[in-house]
Amino acid sequence: MPATGSLDGDTLFVRRGVRIPLSELTFRATGSGGPGGQHANTANTRVEIVYDVAGSAALGPRQRARVIERIGPLVRVVASDSRSQARNRLIALERLATRVDHALREERPRIPTSTSRAAKARRVEEKRHRGDVKRTRQRPPVED
């Protein structure tokens, strides 16, 4: 099984059963901000990817609803970490896959448990011990 965010031909692998075709993604390259010398103003290395979740055929109806609920109908990812546009494109694809994967995760409901008998007994014993410690710190009663 490929790693999350890996490319398999012209599809992006997100998780088992979810592969996003690159044709559903909108890529845009712009100049990176910040200092960078002569190289910065000549190369459009910053990569932005927009994924239209609402119009995607890669997700089923329940998956689409879950992603829209958690991160919205449009997922936008930006990468300007590297000086290479190709490397930034891969980084952005990995980030997109990770965000969609996290949005698709189903949180198991927490099942509340009751306190065990032993835990209750330990608590009462600690309270009794603490009371004994405090009692020994008191001044002895004045005898007449």
N, C-alpha and C positions, 0 to 999 in steps of 0.2 A: 504494500500500500504506500503511495507517495506521501511525502510530508506535507503538512498544511502549508498552502501558499506556493506549492510547486506547480510548474507548468507542464502540461501533458499535451503536446502538440499545440492546438489553438484553444485549449480550455485551461481554466484555473481550478486546481483541486482544492476544495475547502475542507471537506470531510467525506467519509464514505457515503455515497449516494448524492452528493452535492458537488457538481462541477459547473462552473460558470463559463460559458463561451466568451472568448475575448471580444466577440462582436457585440456583446451586450454592454461592454464597458466603453466609456468615453475617456480618451487620453488627451492630455494637453501638456505641452512643455513650454515653460517660461523661464526667464532669467532668474537665477537665485538672488536673494537679497543679501545684503551685508558685504563686508570687504572681501576682496579676492584678487586684487591686482588686475593685470591685463587680461587674464583669462575670464574673469567674471562677466564682463560686458559683451563678450563675443559668443558665448555658448549658452543655449537654453537648456540648462541641466535640471532645473526643478521640474518634477513630474507630478501632475495632479490627475487622479483617476476618480471618475464619478460613476457610480453604479446605481441604476434605476431599479430599485427593488420591486416597486409596484408593477412595473412592466416586464419583469423578468420571467422567462419560461423555465429557468433552471431550478426554481423553487416550487414546491407544492403549495397549495393554498394555506395549509396550517403553518408551514415554515415561513411563507411570505408574511402572514399575519404576525407571527412572533418577531420577525426581524423588523417589520415596520413599527410594531409596538415598542421595541427596545431601542432602536437607533434611527428610526424614521424611514420615509419612502425613498430618500436619496442618501447614499453613503458616499462621502467624499473623503479621499485619502491623499495626503501630500507627502512627498519625499524630496528632500534637498540635501541629503547627508553626504553624498559623494559628488565628485567633479564629473562623473560620467553619467550621461543621460540613461544609458542602458542599465547601469547599476541601480540608479534611482528608480527606474521603472520596475525592476525586480523587487526592490525594497518596498515600493508602494503596493505591488501585487501581494506580497507577503502580508503587509499590514491589512489590506482589504480582506484577505482570506481569514486572518486571525479575528478581525472584528466581526465578520459574518459568522464565523464558527462560534465565538463567544455568545453572540446573540441567539444562535440556534440551540444552545445548551438548555436543557430542561432542569430546573432546580427541583430537587426532590423535596417534598414538604417535610418539615421537621415534625417528628412525632414526639410530643411531650412525654416525659417519663416521670414517675413519682419517685420521691426520695426513698432509698432503701432503709430497711430496719436497722442495719448496721451503721449507716450514716447518721441516722437519728440518734442512735445510742452513743456514737462518737461525739456528736455535738453536745449532748447532755453531759457526758463525762468531761469534756473540755470546759463546759460552763461550771461544773462542780469543782473541778481542779482550780480554775481561775478564782472562784469564790473563796476556796481554801487559802490560796496565795494572798488574796487581799485581806482575809481575816488575820493571817499571821503578821501582817504589817501594822495592824492596829495597836494602839497603846493598850497595855494590860489594864483591866478595870482597877480603879482605886479602891483599896480595901480599908475600911474604917476600923 
